[in-house]
């Protein structure tokens, strides 16, 4: 899958192990591993929905975003970057046709 970043700052924070550790501490290597593994998947539908990954679509004002687990409460949050966004017959996102994602943030959104 193609991996894009929402900002240059985020892309720079994810570019190497030193930057990952500086930005997210002990969770940095896990963030890096998730990014490498996401790039290896051909389609978003191939990303597991079971732990440790637990790919899931977010709700509320984040309904167009997805996340995967990084740590106990830390999540790698991304959105579909395909243009146009592939849709299924019911108007939802067709994960079997998503080939590009844009990383939005690495965060603990549970307090939102």
C-alpha positions in Angstrom: 0.0 0.0 0.0 1.2 3.5 -0.7 1.8 5.5 2.6 1.5 9.3 2.5 1.7 11.7 5.4 -0.6 14.6 6.3 2.4 16.9 7.1 6.1 17.1 6.4 6.7 17.3 10.2 5.0 13.9 10.7 6.8 12.4 7.7 10.1 13.6 9.2 9.2 12.2 12.6 8.6 8.8 10.9 11.7 8.7 8.7 14.2 6.8 10.9 14.5 5.1 14.2 16.2 8.1 15.9 13.3 10.4 14.9 10.7 7.8 15.9 12.2 7.4 19.4 12.6 11.2 19.9 9.0 11.7 19.0 7.2 8.7 20.7 9.8 7.3 23.1 9.6 3.6 23.6 6.6 3.3 21.3 8.6 4.8 18.4 10.0 1.5 17.1 6.5 0.1 17.1 5.2 3.0 15.1 8.0 2.4 12.6 7.2 -1.3 12.4 3.5 -0.6 11.8 4.4 1.8 9.0 6.7 -0.7 7.3 4.1 -3.5 7.7 1.3 -1.3 6.4 3.3 -0.5 3.3 3.7 -4.3 2.7 -0.1 -4.9 2.6 -1.5 -4.6 -0.9 -5.0 -3.4 0.2 -6.4 -1.9 3.4 -8.8 -4.9 3.6 -5.7 -7.1 4.2 -4.8 -5.3 7.5 -5.9 -7.5 10.3 -8.8 -6.5 12.5 -7.6 -8.7 15.3 -4.9 -7.8 17.9 -2.1 -6.7 17.8 -3.2 -4.7 14.7 -6.9 -4.2 15.4 -7.6 -2.1 12.3 -10.9 -0.3 12.9 -12.8 2.6 11.5 -13.4 5.5 13.9 -16.7 7.1 14.7 -18.2 10.5 15.2 -16.2 13.4 13.7 -13.5 10.9 12.8 -15.7 8.6 10.8 -13.6 8.9 7.6 -10.5 7.8 9.6 -9.1 4.4 10.6 -6.6 3.4 13.2 -4.4 0.5 14.2 -3.0 -0.2 17.6 0.5 0.9 18.5 0.4 0.4 22.3 -2.1 0.1 25.1 -3.9 3.3 24.1 -1.7 4.8 21.4 -3.1 4.6 17.8 -1.7 5.2 14.4 -4.5 7.2 12.7 -4.9 7.4 8.9 -7.4 8.1 6.2 -7.9 6.7 2.7 -5.7 8.6 0.2 -7.2 7.1 -3.0 -8.8 9.8 -5.1 -11.7 9.2 -5.5 -12.3 7.2 -2.4 -13.6 3.7 -3.5 -17.1 3.2 -2.3 -19.2 0.0 -1.9 -22.8 -0.4 -3.0 -24.0 1.0 0.4 -21.9 4.2 0.2 -19.3 2.9 2.7 -15.6 2.8 1.9 -14.7 -0.3 -0.1 -11.6 -1.6 1.8 -10.9 -4.2 -1.0 -10.0 -1.3 -3.4 -8.0 1.0 -1.0 -4.4 1.1 -2.1 -3.2 4.3 -0.5 -3.5 5.8 2.9 -2.5 9.1 4.5 -1.1 9.0 8.0 -2.8 11.8 10.1 -1.3 11.3 13.5 -0.1 9.0 16.2 -2.1 9.7 19.3 -4.2 8.6 22.3 -7.6 9.8 21.2 -9.5 8.1 24.0 -9.8 11.3 26.0 -11.4 13.2 23.1 
